[in-house]
Amino acid sequence: MKDNNHFPSLFSFSLIPFALSGLTIAIAGTHSSGTMAQADYGIEEVTVTARKREENLQQTPVSITAIGGDAISDSAIGSITEIESLSPNLNFTVGTGGGSSSVNAFIRGVGEFDFLLTKDPAVGLYIDGVYMARTFGANMELADIERIEVLRGPQGTLFGKNTIGGAINVVTRKPDDTISYSLEVTRGSHGYRAANAYFQLPLSETLSASLSTIVKKSDGWQQRPGGDAGDDDVSAGRLRLAWTPSEFFESQLSIDAVHQRQNSYPNAMLAWNDNAIFALLQNALLEPCCTPTKDIDGSGAASTQLLRDDLDGSGINWINEWALDTVTVKSVTAYREMEALFGRDGDNSALNYAGDVHDQNHRQFSQELQLSSAAFDEKMQWTAGLYYFSETTRDQTRLVTAEGLHGALAALPQPLLFPGEAIAFDLTVDFDNRQQSDSLAAFFHSSYAFDEQWSLTAGARYTQEEKTFEQSATRIASGLPLLLPDISADNPFATPGEACSDLTPDGSYRCTQQWYEFSPKLGLEYQLNPELMLYSHVSRGFRSGGFNGRPTSISEVAEYDPETLTGYELGLKSQWLDNRLRLNGGLFLNKYRDQQVVIISASETGISAITENAGRSTMQGLELELSALPSANLEISAGLAYLDAHYDEWHDDTGDHSDRDFEYAPDLSGNLAMRYSWQFDSGSSLVLRGSGAYKGETYLDATNTEQLHAPGHTLWDSSLKYYSADSRWEIGLHGKNLGDKRVLNAGFSALDAFGFVEGSYNAPRRVLLSVKYLVE
């Protein structure tokens, strides 16, 4: 169990002049290229769309961190996953399949690390209002981002399914009727080089266009025979058109694409157990394996079959908005597709002892229709809508398990083996998985102002969803199906679950299930004065149910139910000292039911990783965010988060797990950033920014494996940027992970069956130099 006494370690990182060392959250403050006049400065107003309409951040009764484009530029953020250092209670982890382009987010301890097509994310990612169903390919490069909104707590009413932990809303820059362009080139550690360009121009009086592109490459930071890991080889682009033929109608069309050819994400073997069943057989019959990694910047993994991380994706998003007499109508139509080939070598040795490679093909279509208006002399603001979503995904997987072991066992003389025993160890398997999901929802959300101080928020969403999953799995060496009738004495009549059909002779089956969910929200707000708003609400969200995608016996061919979370929150939004101090915060209590957890167990016939519904869980905590401008030259921003997440009730066939800690849920986390600017007589300026992000000790799996226990740590970044007098040139020097702190950020344990525990670490210290030319 984790030690809850984190405060001594939090306040003793080093001798720094701030009590809350290591806290960072982006604020929208002074202009990025200089300082404001001493007599007139303040924190800029931030506009967000957390309630499907544009509102002032300080008037929105939702726990939000809004990260603007200037903060992204100052911090040299290159991907969505890097914003975890800018928002309280937000954590990202690397997907378990070896891909580096996935977004696996956890908010307030709620999230999903598994990439399998049968598992849905628990934190929804939206780009320009479009839901990204699959986490692979979702880590879009940030070439033209206007802002990123991190919404904490269940967002089921307005955003729908799979936002049980929260939502990340990415808003890209809309072209206007001005000519502007920029080009930025960056060089850095490990052969890093990147070019980022943005062009915007009016094509006519009513039509404007923008084009953003990025290309980045690097050599990688983990050496291995199969190709160095941690490398970059990505190119992406987005074309956007904005057409406004009249004041009553606007149309926006966005087309994006990404091309990636990289090696799989770096990982390392953390522990090895020679007494595990497969390890004993491997060492006795084949080449001995394996040795834990001594240097996390090196690996023995050599399989070019497994060590891949390729991706091609594209999408189109069409938004139309009509301003009628009393109602605004908005349509969001989107289509996305993605093809990915990625893998991992779990044992990190030159042998193909344990690993997997996935060939994924994904298509999704969504259509949302929104109606919004005001009523009762504009005291009531309401939004209603219909939403349709459909996705088709296919995953062809090769699971490598002690390759060659079946042949070695089969060659042994009888009666050393019982009949069929060699087949039982023929576990290098080809899977063919297909899933079709269709979802239809209707929602309504309103806010009613009783007077200038009190207002009421109410909303609800009803969702109908259907999923169909098909699987066939074949053992490579024998050509036999993976799943055969189980006639053991312990389970003589094992059959698939009620939603699944019987196995066919080739070992395939089909599962179909429907679910219906109701997600309400009710809140009350009190505007005490122009500087302070208090709010409270209760809301509910749900995550889709599904089917076990990794069955190793017929009894594991079954469905699991949706999970639901009811969140209670008390919050405040405040702004003081002539708009030079902003303090937002909140207390929350979440009640989690039917939580989906992955249970990993081992036996003499292999390893089982199935998803089941745990009983009940509770998450409670607080968040504080501070933005301050002590002077026109100095900006300070900070965030602090406390989280108590525990299982109230979780029992299954493997035991009582009610005392386990949540994965990816540090008790204490926080961040601090300082930005100081100098204005020179020539008109040029210099900006220095330093930040640190602290994360408390964290378990990286649901079973709380000790080898996957990351200690509390702080990561430090800094940047120094020069702005020319005409604001056209920017030169930046950026340092990432200045202390070269290396910590686990993901992992997987198969210690009892295969004998190893693997884990992934963050990147080492990096230094980047950027030069940017822009005209606005």
Secondary structure by P-SEA (a helix, b strand, c coil): cccccaaaaaaccccccccccbbbbbbbccccccccccccccccbbbbccccccccccccccbbbbbcaaaaaaaccccccccccccccbbbbcccccccccccccccccccccccccccccbbbbccccccccccccccccccccbbbbbccccccccccccccbbbbbbccccccccccbbbbbbbcccccbbbbbbbbbccccccbbbbbbbbbbccccccccccccbbbbbbbbbbbbbbccccbbbbbbbbbbbbbbcccbbbbcccccccaaaaaaaacccbbbbcccccccccccccccbbbbbcccbbbbbbbbbcccbbbbbbbbbbbbbbbccccccccccccccbbbbbbbbbbbbbbbbbbcccccccccccbbbbbbbbbbbbbbbbcccaaaaaaaacccccccccccccccccbbbbbbbbbbbbbccccccccccccbbbbbbbbbbbbbbbbbbcccccccccccccccccccccccccccccccccccccccccbbbbbbbbbbbccccccccbbbbcccbbbbbbbbcccccccccccbbbbbbbbbbbbcccccccccccbbbbcccbbbbbcbbbbbbbbbcccbbbbbbbbbcbbbbbbbbbbbbbcccccbbbbbbbbbbbbbbcbbbcccccccccccccccccccbbbbbbbbbcccccbbbbbbbbbbbcbbbcccccccccccccbbbbbbbbbbbcccccbbbbbbbcccccbbbbccccccccccccccccccccbbbbbbbbbbcc
